[in-house]
Amino acid sequence: MRIPNHIGIIPDGNRRWALNKGFKKEEGYDYGLDPGLEVLRLAKKAGIKEITYYGFTTDNCKRPMVQQDAFKKACVDAVRIISSEGSSLLVVGNTQSQSFPKELLPYTKRTDMNGGGIKVNFLVNYGWEWDIEHILDSSGKNYSLQNKLHSSDISRIDLIIRWGNMRRLSGFLPIQSVYSDFYVVEEMWPDFQPKHFERALEWYDKQDVTLGG
């Protein structure tokens, strides 16, 4: 089987899942922690070299404060859980904003955790416009895109998997995802099952990847 080097994870549907269960919207985020760890372990087992999680965006900070507090806490908890695994961990996001959890500042430089291993990237308070703001200099000339990104240490993504049955990137790493294959899981993120991940890899193996060639 042809395995992607780098996968992106968009863990959508936490709020809808919570409402369907009779909870408040903000109560759904904590139920996404275990799936995140399970996906990481499955990715390592499959031989994937890099994985990027979409934590929350600058646009998500337009939501009510009680929801913001909940998804910020979930991101902090998720990074702490991931840091206990063997990985090379990096958090990418706008650290100058009040919305960036200060607890995650130590992780904004890539650090080997528990012996290192798979590269794990976590997008926290990430905005695509913020990411590409340095691409143009004052004279308007283009520089090397990858080197000018805030997310320059994140490689091109082969496969993006989005839970929650939505078919959009939502600003997810626009440069790195330019040639990504996109797989949608109907179930919402807290209802994660290993078969979702396994089917995504099986689907990817059948795609004709030419990168435009």
C-alpha positions in Angstrom: 0.0 0.0 0.0 1.2 3.5 -0.8 1.3 5.4 2.5 1.2 9.2 2.6 4.3 10.9 4.1 2.2 13.6 5.7 -1.5 13.7 6.7 -3.6 16.6 7.9 -6.4 16.1 10.4 -9.4 18.4 10.5 -11.4 17.2 13.6 -14.8 18.8 12.9 -18.2 18.2 14.4 -17.5 18.6 18.1 -20.3 21.2 18.7 -22.9 19.3 16.5 -22.0 16.1 18.3 -22.5 17.7 21.7 -26.0 19.1 20.8 -27.0 15.7 19.4 -26.1 14.2 22.8 -28.0 16.8 24.7 -24.9 18.7 25.9 -24.0 22.3 25.5 -21.9 23.1 22.4 -18.7 23.8 24.5 -18.9 20.4 26.1 -18.0 18.6 22.8 -14.4 19.6 22.6 -13.1 17.3 25.5 -14.6 14.3 23.7 -12.1 14.9 20.8 -9.0 14.3 23.0 -9.0 10.5 22.9 -9.6 10.3 19.1 -6.6 12.6 18.6 -4.3 10.3 20.5 -5.7 7.3 18.7 -5.1 8.8 15.3 -1.5 9.6 16.2 -0.9 6.0 17.3 -2.5 4.6 14.1 -0.4 7.0 12.0 2.8 5.9 13.7 1.9 2.2 13.2 1.2 2.9 9.5 4.6 4.5 9.0 3.4 8.0 8.4 6.2 10.5 8.9 4.3 13.7 9.7 0.8 14.6 10.9 -0.8 18.0 11.4 -3.8 18.6 13.6 -6.1 21.6 13.1 -6.7 22.9 16.6 -8.5 26.2 16.2 -8.4 29.2 13.9 -8.3 32.9 14.4 -11.8 32.9 12.9 -13.0 30.5 15.6 -12.3 33.3 18.1 -15.5 35.0 16.9 -17.5 32.4 18.8 -18.9 33.0 22.3 -16.2 33.2 25.0 -17.4 30.1 26.8 -16.7 28.1 23.6 -13.4 29.8 23.1 -12.3 28.9 26.6 -13.4 25.3 26.0 -11.5 24.8 22.7 -8.4 26.5 24.0 -8.4 24.2 27.0 -8.9 21.2 24.8 -5.9 22.2 22.6 -3.7 22.6 25.7 -4.8 19.2 27.0 -4.3 17.7 23.5 -0.7 19.0 23.2 0.1 17.7 26.7 -1.2 14.3 25.8 0.7 14.2 22.5 3.8 15.4 24.3 3.8 12.2 26.3 4.2 10.2 23.1 7.4 9.7 21.1 7.3 12.6 18.6 8.9 15.7 17.3 6.3 18.3 18.4 5.6 21.8 17.0 2.8 24.2 17.7 2.1 26.9 15.0 -0.1 29.9 15.5 -0.3 33.6 16.2 1.4 33.9 19.5 1.1 37.7 19.6 -2.7 37.4 20.0 -4.5 37.2 23.3 -6.2 34.1 22.0 -3.0 32.0 21.9 -2.8 29.8 25.1 0.3 30.9 26.9 0.8 27.3 28.2 1.7 26.3 24.7 4.5 28.8 24.1 7.2 26.3 25.0 6.1 24.1 22.1 6.4 26.8 19.4 9.9 25.5 18.6 10.1 22.0 17.4 11.1 19.7 20.2 11.7 16.0 20.4 9.5 14.4 23.1 10.2 11.1 24.6 13.0 10.2 22.2 11.4 12.0 19.2 9.9 10.2 16.2 7.0 11.2 14.0 6.7 14.9 13.3 3.5 16.3 14.9 2.3 19.7 14.1 -0.6 21.4 16.0 -2.3 24.5 14.6 -3.4 26.7 17.4 -4.9 30.2 16.8 -3.9 29.7 13.2 -5.0 32.0 10.4 -4.1 31.5 6.7 -3.6 35.2 6.2 -1.3 35.4 9.2 0.6 32.5 7.8 1.4 34.0 4.4 1.8 37.7 5.5 5.6 37.7 4.8 5.4 36.3 1.3 5.4 39.8 -0.3 8.0 42.4 0.5 7.5 46.1 0.4 8.3 46.2 -3.4 5.6 43.5 -4.1 8.1 40.9 -5.3 7.5 37.2 -4.6 10.0 35.4 -2.4 10.2 31.6 -1.9 6.8 30.8 -0.5 7.8 28.0 1.8 10.6 29.9 3.5 8.5 33.0 4.2 5.6 31.1 5.8 5.1 31.2 9.6 4.5 27.5 9.0 7.7 27.0 7.1 8.7 23.9 9.2 5.6 22.1 8.0 6.0 20.1 4.8 3.6 19.6 1.9 0.6 17.5 2.8 -0.3 14.4 0.9 -3.7 13.6 2.4 -6.2 15.6 4.4 -8.9 13.8 6.4 -11.9 15.9 7.6 -14.5 14.5 10.0 -18.0 15.9 10.3 -19.1 15.6 6.6 -18.1 19.1 5.6 -16.2 19.5 2.3 -14.0 22.6 2.8 -10.5 23.3 3.9 -11.4 26.2 6.2 -8.1 27.9 5.7 -6.0 24.8 6.5 -2.4 25.4 5.5 -3.2 26.8 2.0 0.4 26.5 0.6 1.1 23.0 1.9 -2.3 21.6 0.9 -2.2 22.9 -2.7 -1.9 19.3 -4.1 -3.4 17.4 -1.2 -6.0 14.6 -1.7 -9.1 15.3 0.4 -11.0 12.6 2.2 -14.3 13.3 4.1 -15.6 11.2 6.9 -19.4 11.6 7.5 -19.2 10.8 11.2 -18.3 13.6 13.6 -14.9 13.7 15.3 -15.9 12.5 18.8 -17.4 9.4 17.1 -14.0 8.5 15.6 -13.4 4.8 14.8 -10.2 3.3 13.6 -11.9 2.2 10.4 -12.3 5.9 9.4 -8.5 6.2 9.3 -8.0 2.9 7.7 -10.5 3.6 4.9 -8.9 7.0 4.2 -5.5 5.3 3.7 -7.1 2.6 1.4 -8.8 5.4 -0.6 -5.6 7.3 -0.9 -3.8 4.3 -2.2 -6.2 4.2 -5.1 -5.7 7.9 -6.1 -3.6 8.8 -9.2 -1.1 11.3 -7.7 0.6 13.3 -10.5 1.1 16.7 -8.8 0.0 18.2 -12.1 2.5 16.2 -14.2 
